[in-house]
């Protein structure tokens, strides 16, 4: 089953976005993990999750309009 070029682009953009999110989560974990995740690290983690949701929504809108 061959994938169309547009579907390959959607898959690639999604994989890159998830990769950036995972890298951000690991970075936050390694930066704020002196003796457990403190309140600052928790806020950074919540901010990263909120940013990921907004970025994925933006990517979805952009991909749907570029078709």
C-alpha positions, -999 to +999 in steps of 0.1 A: +000+000+000+017+032-012+014+064+009+006+096-008+031+124-006+008+145+016+003+117+041+041+112+043+045+149+051+018+147+078+035+117+093+070+133+092+058+166+108+040+147+136+070+125+143+093+155+145+069+173+168+066+143+191+104+139+191+108+176+201+083+171+229+101+140+242+134+158+241+119+187+260+105+164+287+139+147+291+156+181+292+132+193+319+137+161+339+175+163+338+175+201+345+151+201+375+159+167+390+183+176+419+163+157+445+130+151+429+110+173+406+104+205+426+076+230+420+096+249+394+102+217+375+065+208+378+055+241+363+080+236+335+066+202+328+030+215+328+041+243+305+057+219+281+026+197+280+004+228+273+028+240+247+028+206+230-010+205+229-011+240+214+017+233+189+000+200+178-033+219+173-016+245+153+002+219+132-032+202+126-048+234+114-018+242+092-018+207+076-056+207+070-055+241+053-024+234+032-041+204+015 
